[in-house]
Amino acid sequence: MNETILTNRQKSILNLISQSTGISRGNIQKLIQKIEVISKPTLIRDLNFLIKNKLIKVEGNASSTKYFSFEDNPLLKYFDLDTYFKLDPDQRLGVKKKFDYKIIGNFKNLFSKIEIEEINNIKKSFLTESSKLSLDIYKKELERFVIEFSWKSSKIEGNTYSLLETEELIQKSVVAEGHAKEETVMILNHKRAFDAILKNYKDYNKLTVSKVNQIHSLLVDNLGINSGIRSEAVGITGTVYVPFDLKYQIEDALSITLELINKTKNPLEKGLIATTMIPYIQPYSDGNKRTTRMLVNAILLTGDYYPLSYRNINVEEYKKAMILFYEQGSIYHLKRLFLEQIFFTYKNYFR
């Protein structure tokens, strides 16, 4: 979708429609007036423009006319991130504050034929391509990947190590000055966890709660974070969404998610499900997104895809895309970012 063709007002209208399960023009006008004054003719022109560009669809006639998102799968509904986050968490419309089991049934046909074709055009076997490299080049390239992945995944969590400092730490065990001990440990834990996954990637062909717990334990080792499924409530900054707080609920949601991933055939769909659902469940007291990124790489390696470094991902956009999923059940932007990282990886590593 070309987001640049839309005006800010049209983006706001599109967001309102995406947040609904069908909304009348009159209600759209009432809600949009809270953002800016708009006449009936202008609203009609905007709605027709969105219909023409296949961003929304209309059903019914006369007073029963309602507007809907063009995408039937609610997971793939489009929202404009900037427009959505102009409102504070308590002011956003249609926000889901609790875990929604119905979402799980929508995780199917997540990629279009065109997207699959584009991926297949760039896809190379990780095992085949890495085996073509000399041992020295392979080790050097693998180390570069691990450095960049450990740095960026840690940075997403607020770690202040620079990329060059991370390189010195991993290559030469040089601890950078001016950083908390926990930041050093976090980066080294990433390296240990990825090394363990690469060595035993076939073990992740079928996921279990125990295997995910093992990844989490490696990532939070010596960080003062409890390992294992949490038994206390957690909150998430920037959203009114509240994950389950009872251990049996968390374990149930995680087991259902892993069962869904195991049944899914396409490794990319498996990875996208993990990208969205593990943070949604928040099974651990801390380290959920770190565990998710490491688990996604385990899934991709098992499927003979390149792992993701997340090196060029926009951290703020990534966090906003995650919150949008929590609140509206839309993975549109998480999917877009996921695909961007797939293409970035194939262009930049193990060549």
C-alpha positions in Angstrom: 0.0 0.0 0.0 1.2 3.5 -0.9 0.6 5.4 2.3 1.8 8.7 0.7 -1.4 9.0 -1.5 -3.5 9.7 1.6 -4.1 13.0 3.3 -3.9 13.1 7.1 -7.7 13.4 7.2 -8.1 10.3 5.0 -5.8 8.4 7.2 -7.9 9.3 10.2 -11.0 8.2 8.4 -9.4 4.9 7.5 -8.3 4.3 11.1 -11.8 4.9 12.3 -13.2 2.4 9.8 -10.5 -0.2 10.7 -11.3 0.1 14.4 -15.0 -0.7 13.7 -16.9 -3.7 12.6 -18.8 -1.6 10.1 -19.7 2.1 10.6 -22.2 4.6 9.1 -21.1 7.8 7.4 -22.9 9.7 10.1 -20.9 8.1 12.9 -17.7 8.6 10.9 -18.5 12.3 10.7 -19.3 12.6 14.4 -16.0 10.9 15.4 -13.8 12.7 12.8 -15.2 16.1 14.0 -13.3 15.5 17.3 -10.1 15.7 15.2 -11.0 18.3 12.6 -14.1 20.0 11.1 -15.2 18.3 7.9 -18.2 19.0 5.7 -20.5 16.2 4.4 -19.4 16.6 0.7 -15.7 16.5 1.7 -16.3 13.3 3.8 -18.2 11.7 0.8 -15.3 12.5 -1.5 -12.8 11.0 1.0 -14.9 7.9 1.4 -15.2 7.5 -2.4 -11.4 8.0 -2.8 -10.8 5.2 -0.2 -13.2 2.9 -1.9 -11.7 3.6 -5.3 -8.2 2.7 -4.0 -9.6 -0.5 -2.4 -8.8 0.6 1.1 -12.4 0.3 2.3 -15.6 -1.2 1.0 -19.3 -0.2 1.4 -22.3 -2.4 2.1 -26.0 -1.6 2.2 -27.8 1.4 0.9 -29.4 4.6 2.0 -29.6 4.8 5.8 -28.3 1.3 6.3 -25.0 2.0 4.4 -21.9 1.0 6.3 -18.2 1.2 5.6 -15.8 -1.6 6.3 -12.1 -2.4 6.0 -11.3 -3.8 2.6 -9.3 -6.6 4.2 -11.5 -9.4 5.4 -8.9 -10.9 7.8 -9.0 -8.5 10.8 -5.3 -9.3 11.4 -4.3 -7.6 8.2 -6.4 -4.4 8.6 -4.5 -1.3 7.8 -3.9 1.5 10.3 -1.8 4.6 10.0 0.6 4.5 12.9 1.3 8.2 13.2 -2.4 9.0 13.2 -3.3 6.3 15.7 -0.6 7.3 18.2 -1.6 11.0 18.2 -4.1 10.0 20.8 -3.1 9.0 24.3 -3.8 5.3 25.3 -7.0 6.2 27.2 -8.4 8.1 24.3 -8.1 5.5 21.5 -11.2 4.0 20.2 -12.1 0.3 20.1 -9.1 -0.7 22.2 -9.0 -4.4 23.3 -7.8 -4.4 26.9 -7.7 -8.1 27.4 -6.3 -11.2 25.6 -8.6 -12.2 22.8 -8.6 -15.9 21.9 -10.5 -15.2 18.7 -7.3 -13.7 17.2 -5.7 -17.1 17.1 -8.2 -18.4 14.5 -7.2 -15.6 12.1 -3.6 -16.7 11.7 -3.9 -18.2 8.3 -3.1 -17.0 4.7 -1.0 -14.2 6.2 1.0 -13.7 3.0 -0.3 -12.9 -0.5 0.7 -14.8 -3.6 2.7 -11.7 -4.7 4.5 -11.6 -1.3 5.3 -15.3 -1.4 6.6 -14.9 -5.0 8.9 -12.0 -4.0 10.3 -14.0 -1.0 10.9 -17.0 -3.2 12.8 -14.9 -5.7 15.3 -13.8 -3.1 15.3 -16.9 -0.8 18.5 -18.8 -0.6 19.1 -21.9 1.5 21.0 -20.8 4.6 22.8 -24.2 4.8 23.7 -24.2 1.1 24.9 -20.6 0.9 26.9 -20.7 4.1 28.6 -24.0 3.0 29.9 -22.2 -0.1 31.9 -19.9 2.0 35.4 -20.7 3.1 35.6 -21.6 6.8 37.4 -18.3 7.6 34.8 -16.2 5.7 31.9 -18.1 7.2 33.2 -17.6 10.8 33.8 -13.9 10.1 30.4 -13.5 8.5 28.6 -15.4 11.3 30.4 -13.3 13.9 29.3 -10.1 12.1 25.8 -11.3 12.2 25.9 -12.2 15.9 27.4 -8.8 16.8 24.8 -6.9 14.9 21.9 -9.0 16.1 23.1 -8.9 19.8 23.6 -5.1 19.5 20.2 -4.3 17.9 18.1 -6.7 20.0 19.7 -5.3 23.1 19.2 -1.7 21.9 15.5 -2.4 21.4 15.4 -3.2 25.2 17.1 0.1 26.1 20.8 -1.1 26.1 23.2 1.8 25.4 26.1 -0.1 24.0 27.1 1.2 20.6 27.6 -1.2 17.7 31.4 -0.8 17.9 31.4 -1.3 21.6 29.4 -4.5 21.1 32.0 -5.6 18.5 34.8 -5.1 21.0 32.9 -7.0 23.7 32.1 -10.0 21.6 35.4 -10.2 19.6 37.9 -9.2 22.3 35.9 -9.4 25.6 36.5 -5.7 26.1 33.9 -4.3 28.5 33.0 -0.7 27.5 33.2 1.9 30.2 30.2 3.9 31.4 27.7 1.1 31.0 25.9 -0.9 33.7 27.0 -4.5 34.2 23.6 -5.7 33.1 24.0 -4.2 29.7 27.2 -6.2 29.2 25.5 -9.3 30.4 22.5 -8.8 28.1 24.7 -8.6 25.0 26.8 -11.7 25.9 23.6 -13.6 26.7 22.3 -12.9 23.2 25.5 -14.4 21.8 25.3 -17.5 24.0 21.6 -18.0 23.2 22.2 -17.7 19.4 25.2 -20.0 19.5 23.1 -22.6 21.3 20.3 -22.2 18.8 22.6 -22.5 15.8 24.2 -25.6 17.2 20.9 -27.3 17.9 18.5 -25.6 15.4 16.9 -29.0 14.4 15.6 -29.2 17.9 13.1 -26.4 17.1 11.3 -28.2 14.4 8.6 -28.8 17.0 8.2 -26.2 19.7 7.4 -26.9 23.3 6.9 -24.6 26.3 10.1 -26.1 27.7 12.2 -25.2 24.6 10.9 -21.6 24.7 11.7 -21.5 28.5 15.2 -22.6 27.7 15.7 -19.7 25.3 14.4 -17.3 27.9 16.6 -18.7 30.6 19.7 -18.1 28.5 18.7 -14.6 27.7 18.0 -13.5 31.2 20.8 -15.4 33.0 22.5 -13.2 35.6 20.2 -10.3 35.0 18.1 -10.7 38.2 15.1 -11.7 36.1 13.0 -14.7 37.1 13.1 -17.6 34.6 10.0 -19.7 33.8 6.4 -18.7 33.3 5.5 -15.8 35.5 2.9 -16.0 38.3 2.4 -12.3 38.8 0.7 -9.5 36.8 2.7 -7.3 34.4 1.9 -4.0 32.8 3.0 -2.7 29.4 4.1 0.9 29.0 2.1 2.9 26.5 -1.0 0.8 26.3 -4.1 0.0 28.3 -3.9 -3.7 27.2 -3.2 -5.9 30.2 -2.0 -9.5 29.6 -3.2 -12.5 31.6 -2.1 -12.5 35.2 -2.9 -16.1 36.2 -0.2 -18.7 35.5 -2.6 -21.3 34.2 -4.0 -18.8 31.7 -0.6 -17.9 30.5 0.5 -21.5 30.1 -2.8 -22.3 28.2 -2.4 -19.4 25.8 1.3 -20.2 25.2 0.6 -23.9 24.6 -2.2 -23.0 22.1 0.2 -20.6 20.3 3.0 -23.2 20.0 0.5 -25.8 18.8 -0.6 -23.3 16.1 3.0 -22.7 15.1 3.8 -26.4 15.0 0.7 -27.0 12.7 1.6 -24.1 10.3 3.7 -25.3 7.3 5.3 -22.1 6.1 8.3 -21.2 8.2 7.7 -17.5 7.5 4.2 -17.7 8.8 5.5 -19.6 11.8 7.9 -16.8 12.4 5.3 -14.1 12.0 2.9 -15.9 14.5 5.7 -16.0 17.0 6.6 -12.4 16.4 3.1 -11.3 17.4 1.8 -13.8 19.8 4.6 -14.3 22.3 4.8 -10.6 23.3 1.0 -10.6 23.3 0.9 -13.3 25.9 3.9 -11.9 27.8 4.7 -15.3 29.4 7.7 -13.9 31.4 8.2 -11.2 33.9 10.7 -9.6 31.6 12.6 -10.5 28.4 9.6 -11.4 26.3 10.5 -9.6 23.1 14.1 -10.7 23.4 12.9 -14.3 23.7 10.6 -13.7 20.7 13.3 -12.5 18.4 15.6 -15.4 19.3 12.7 -17.9 18.9 11.9 -16.4 15.5 15.5 -17.0 14.4 15.3 -20.6 15.7 12.2 -21.1 13.6 13.8 -19.6 10.5 16.9 -21.7 10.8 14.9 -24.8 11.2 13.1 -23.9 7.9 16.4 -23.3 6.2 15.9 -19.5 6.0 18.5 -16.9 7.0 18.1 -15.6 10.6 17.2 -11.9 11.2 19.5 -9.4 12.7 16.9 -6.6 13.0 19.8 -4.2 12.4 17.9 -1.5 10.5 14.5 -1.8 12.2 13.1 1.4 13.5 12.8 0.8 17.2 9.9 3.3 17.8 8.0 2.0 14.8 8.5 -1.6 16.0 7.1 -0.8 19.5 4.2 1.1 18.0 3.4 -1.8 15.7 3.4 -4.2 18.6 1.0 -2.0 20.7 -1.3 -1.6 17.7 -1.6 -5.4 17.6 -2.3 -5.5 21.4 -5.0 -2.9 21.1 -6.6 -3.5 17.6 -5.5 -7.0 16.7 -3.8 -5.8 13.5 -0.5 -7.2 12.5 -0.3 -5.1 9.3 2.8 -3.2 10.4 4.4 -6.1 12.3 4.1 -8.1 9.1 5.6 -5.2 7.0 8.5 -4.8 9.4 9.0 -8.6 9.4 9.2 -8.7 5.6 11.5 -5.7 5.5 13.9 -7.6 7.8 13.7 -10.7 5.6 14.7 -8.8 2.5 17.4 -6.9 4.5 19.0 -10.1 5.7 19.2 -11.7 2.3 20.9 -8.6 0.9 23.4 -8.1 3.7 24.6 -11.5 5.2 26.4 -14.7 4.2 27.1 -13.5 0.6 
